[in-house]
Amino acid sequence: MDNLKQDYDLISDTLANSDFRFKKGFSERVMQRLEQKKIDLFSSFKMVALTSAAAAVILIVSVYFIDGSLDLDALFGLHNYSAEEEFYSLLNI
């Protein structure tokens, strides 16, 4: 922990003694670019929502092609699983 404090003090002293010179209008240009790159929250939500909806549609279509139906058993992957199998698996434990 003491070593971190020494590193911090060394970096702080080095930066305090440095003299940085930038072109005129540098901060305005930086702030302008930051404003241009600001991400709109609604557009981000739209991208995530559309991607999620597309993934859901692809999954539902694949379930339909694999099982031939869209009932709940097919959606949960239980189309070939019967209640008797569950009962027998509980007896074998």
N, C-alpha and C positions, 0 to 999 in steps of 0.2 A: 504494500500500500504506500509505503514511504517512497518507493521508487517511482510510482505513478505521479506522486506530488512533485518530485524532482523533474520528471519529464514535462509535466504541465508547466512548471515554472520556467524551464528552459525554453519551451516553445513560446510561451507568453512573452518572455523577455526578448526573444529573437524577433517576433512579430512587432513588438512595440518599437523596436529600433529601426524597423524597415520603413522605407519611404516609397510607397506605391504611387505611380503617376499614370493616370488614365487619360485618354483623349476626351476632349470636351463633349458632353452629351452622353457619356458612357452609361450613367445610371438610368437616364431616360430611355436609351435603347434597350437596356436589359429589362426594365419594367414593361416596355412596350411588347417585347417578345414574350414575357411571362403572361401578359394579358391575352395575347393571341393564342397561346397554348392552353389556356384555362379550359378544362373539360367541363362541359355542361352535364350536370347530374342526370337530367332527364334523358339525354341522348345515350349516356352510359347505361341507364336502366333499360332503354329500348333495345340496345344491342344485346344485353344479357337476356332479356325476355324473349327476343326473337330467336336467339341461339337455343335457348331452352325449349321453346316451342318446337323448333325444327328437330331437336334431338328426341323429343317426346313423340312426334309424328313418325320419325324413322323407327323408333322402338316399337310403336304400335303396329306399323306396317310389317315389320319383321315378325312380330308375334302372329299376325294374321297369316303370313305366308308359311310360317313353320307349322302352326297348329290348325289353320283353316277356319278359325273362329276368333271372336273377341270377347268370349264370356270371361267371368272373373277367374275361373280355374286356369284358363289359358294365360291370362295376364299375370297371374301369380306363379305360373309354372307348375300347376297341379293337375294338368289335364290327364295325365296317365297315373295319377295317384288316387287310390280309393281309400275309403274309411276302414275297410277290412285290413289293408296293409298297415295302417296306423295302429290298429288294435293288436295285430300280430307282432309288430315291432315293440310295442309296450310289454307284451307277454315275454318276449325274449330277453329283456333286460335283466 
